[in-house]
Amino acid sequence: MRLTDEQLRRLDEDGFLVLPGVFTPEEVDALRAEVPGMVAEQRPENPREAGKHTVRNILSLHRRNELYRRLVSHPRMLEPARQILGEDMYAQQVKINLKSGFDGGGFEWHTDFATHHNRDGVPRPLALNFHIHLDDVTEFNGPLMFVPGSHKREIALQRSVDGEKWELWTVPRDAVTSLVNELGMVSAKGPRGTLLIFGDNLLHVSTSNVSPWSRWIFSVIYNPCTNQATRDVPEMAHERDRQPLHALADGCLLQPVLPLAA
Ligand SMILES: O=C(O)CCC(=O)C(=O)O
């Protein structure tokens, strides 16, 4: 899949793209069917919501599940990523943010690069975050909200913690206030199968999910192989396999799945 010149222009100007209908209902159903089994696993790659038993994210799922291994190399994400970055990439972080109905917590105002740089030692803000909506994402179940054009600004930072233990660099309220007053906010809503693309320096946030409906979003962060992390952090936070990804066939998600060898 190639992005049009107009989409590339909007990505450069706004810092994000929302593309409905990139993944089909059959593909989303196949991806969703793998989730409950992974959520039920007791392992550190399933961190919980702060103070709750509810699983917050499923991490490193491309190393746990064959369908998600394929998804990370899907041409409808890897080809646009290569078109934008023009070089080989590795999967820096792979997860589903579950944001369960009633219990799913939000994410503070942040830019991804602040944490990638200050925690992981990634040199430059080149990484791209690709999200796939595995649920319909509406105003009710905690969509991401972006500040368009904020990726071109210098933004103040503060060190914070996400959930029970994750280090996350966030943005102080006065800096958020002046950027939002000037640039506004956009919520990234869209039905199942929507693809979001956004860059490492874009200011964003999401609220907790007060609705009864889940809000599963898959996320893979692609980083150029020439821009690797320079610090050791837990592998689920920043993957250690830094080999270039190669695109699979377009229909790879609907091919029969055999369990990954142990
Ligand atoms: O899932 C969310 O609501 C927020 C995700 C996010 O902030 C990110 O992927 O950088």
The ligand as a MOL file (V3000), in Angstrom:
LIG
                    3D

  0  0  0     0  0            999 V3000
M  V30 BEGIN CTAB
M  V30 COUNTS 10 9 0 0 0
M  V30 BEGIN ATOM
M  V30 1 O -3.7480 3.6390 23.6960 0
M  V30 2 C -3.8110 4.8240 24.0230 0
M  V30 3 O -4.8600 5.3500 24.3980 0
M  V30 4 C -2.5840 5.7130 24.0030 0
M  V30 5 C -1.4590 5.1310 23.2480 0
M  V30 6 C -0.2960 6.0390 23.1400 0
M  V30 7 O -0.2280 7.0630 23.7520 0
M  V30 8 C 0.8170 5.6520 22.2950 0
M  V30 9 O 0.7290 4.6180 21.5990 0
M  V30 10 O 1.8020 6.3990 22.2520 0
M  V30 END ATOM
M  V30 BEGIN BOND
M  V30 1 2 1 2
M  V30 2 1 2 3
M  V30 3 1 2 4
M  V30 4 1 4 5
M  V30 5 1 5 6
M  V30 6 2 6 7
M  V30 7 1 6 8
M  V30 8 2 8 9
M  V30 9 1 8 10
M  V30 END BOND
M  V30 END CTAB
M  END
